Amino acid sequence: METKKLFVGWISWNLSWQDLKDAFAEHAEVVHARIIMDRETNKSRGFWFVEFNSVEDAVKAKEAMDGVELDGRAIKVDFAQEKERKEED
């Protein structure tokens, strides 16, 4: 399922939020980028989510960035899967 949000994995721990945003902004306007941090160490868990204005922009960015090398690591880009929310009784 295509969405406006991309999952980006295999990110180097040396990259900043701005580095990732700038890399994706070359292909489409980034609305939001979020790094996933480990609660205990407060360090990057090595994956991010990047959101765009439209599904079309996300598709364009995914096609351009999947497998691209950033800071010595080939990143993996895919469409983000939304978590199913549990209904509360």
DRENLUMZA-753693 format. One line per field, with one value per residue: x, y, z of N, C-alpha, C in turn. Coordinates in steps of 0.1 Angstrom, whole numbers. Each point is the difference from the previous one (the first is absolute). Layout:
! residues N
n_X	(X_...)
n_Y	(Y_...)
n_Z	(Z_...)
ca_X	(X_...)
ca_Y	(Y_...)
ca_Z	(Z_...)
c_X	(X_...)
c_Y	(Y_...)
c_Z	(Z_...)
This chain:
! residues 89
n_X	(8_-3_9_-3_0_13_3_10_6_8_-6_11_6_9_-11_-2_-9_8_10_-8_-4_13_4_-11_3_10_-9_-3_-10_8_-11_5_10_0_10_2_-2_11_-9_8_5_-12_3_4_-12_4_-11_-6_-8_-3_-7_-8_-1_5_-9_-3_1_-7_-8_0_-1_-10_-5_1_-5_-8_9_-3_13_-2_11_3_-13_-3_-8_-9_-8_-11_-12_-3_0_-12_2_-5_-10_2_-12_-3_-1)
n_Y	(-12_10_8_11_-10_2_-13_5_-11_-6_10_7_-4_2_-4_13_6_11_-9_-7_10_4_-12_-1_12_-6_-8_4_8_1_-6_-12_0_-13_2_-13_4_-6_-5_-10_-1_4_-11_3_-5_10_6_5_11_0_12_-1_10_-9_-9_9_10_-8_-3_13_4_-9_2_12_-3_-9_-4_13_3_0_8_-6_3_-11_11_-5_2_0_-3_10_-9_3_3_-12_8_-3_-6_10_-9)
n_Z	(0_-9_6_6_9_1_0_7_-5_8_8_-4_12_-10_-6_-3_7_1_3_7_6_0_3_8_5_-4_4_12_2_10_4_3_9_4_8_0_13_5_8_0_-12_-4_-6_-12_-4_-8_4_-10_2_-13_1_-10_-9_-8_-4_-10_9_8_-10_-4_13_1_-12_3_12_-4_9_1_-2_13_1_-12_1_-7_-1_8_-10_8_-4_9_9_-1_12_2_2_13_-1_7_10)
ca_X	(-8_8_-4_9_11_10_9_14_8_15_6_12_-2_7_-8_-9_-14_2_7_-10_-10_6_1_-13_-5_5_-9_-14_0_-2_-9_4_9_1_9_-5_11_-1_-5_10_13_-3_7_-8_-2_4_-11_-7_-12_0_-13_-1_-13_-9_4_8_13_6_4_12_11_4_7_13_9_2_13_10_9_1_10_6_-10_-11_-13_-12_-11_-13_-12_-2_-13_-7_-3_-14_-3_-9_-12_-1_-14)
ca_Y	(12_12_10_12_-2_-11_-6_0_-9_-1_13_1_8_13_10_8_2_9_-7_-9_9_6_-10_-3_13_1_-8_5_8_-8_7_-4_-11_-3_-11_-8_0_-10_7_-2_6_12_0_-5_-14_-3_1_13_1_13_2_9_6_-9_-13_1_4_-11_-10_5_0_-14_-5_7_-2_-14_-5_10_-1_12_-2_-13_-11_0_1_-7_9_-6_7_-3_-8_6_-10_-1_5_-9_7_-1_-3)
ca_Z	(0_-1_9_-1_9_-4_10_-4_9_-2_0_8_12_-1_-8_8_-5_-12_-11_-6_-6_-12_-10_-6_-5_-14_-8_3_12_12_10_13_1_14_4_11_10_10_12_11_-4_-7_-13_-12_-2_-14_-10_0_-8_-8_-5_-11_-2_-8_-3_-11_5_8_-10_-7_9_2_-12_-1_12_5_-3_-1_11_8_11_0_2_-9_8_-5_0_-4_5_14_4_11_11_3_14_7_5_14_4)
c_X	(9_-6_10_12_9_7_14_8_15_7_12_-4_6_-8_-10_-14_1_6_-11_-11_5_1_-13_-6_5_-10_-15_0_-3_-8_4_10_2_10_-6_11_-3_-3_11_13_-2_9_-9_-1_3_-11_-8_-13_0_-13_0_-14_-10_6_10_15_7_5_13_12_5_8_14_10_2_13_11_9_1_10_4_-10_-11_-13_-11_-12_-12_-11_-2_-13_-6_-3_-15_-2_-10_-11_-1_-15_-6)
c_Y	(12_10_12_-2_-11_-4_0_-7_0_13_0_8_14_10_7_0_8_-7_-8_9_6_-10_-3_12_2_-6_5_8_-9_8_-3_-11_-3_-12_-8_-3_-12_7_-1_8_14_2_-5_-15_-4_0_13_-2_14_1_11_5_-9_-14_0_4_-11_-11_5_-1_-15_-5_6_-4_-14_-6_10_-1_14_-3_-15_-12_2_-1_-8_9_-7_8_-5_-7_7_-10_0_4_-9_8_-2_-2_11)
c_Z	(0_10_-1_9_-4_13_-6_10_-4_0_9_12_0_-7_10_-7_-13_-12_-8_-7_-13_-11_-7_-7_-15_-9_2_13_12_10_14_-1_14_2_11_9_10_13_11_-3_-6_-13_-11_0_-14_-10_2_-8_-6_-6_-11_-2_-7_-1_-12_3_7_-10_-7_9_3_-11_-1_11_4_-6_-1_12_7_11_0_1_-11_7_-7_2_-4_6_14_2_12_11_2_14_6_5_15_4_9)
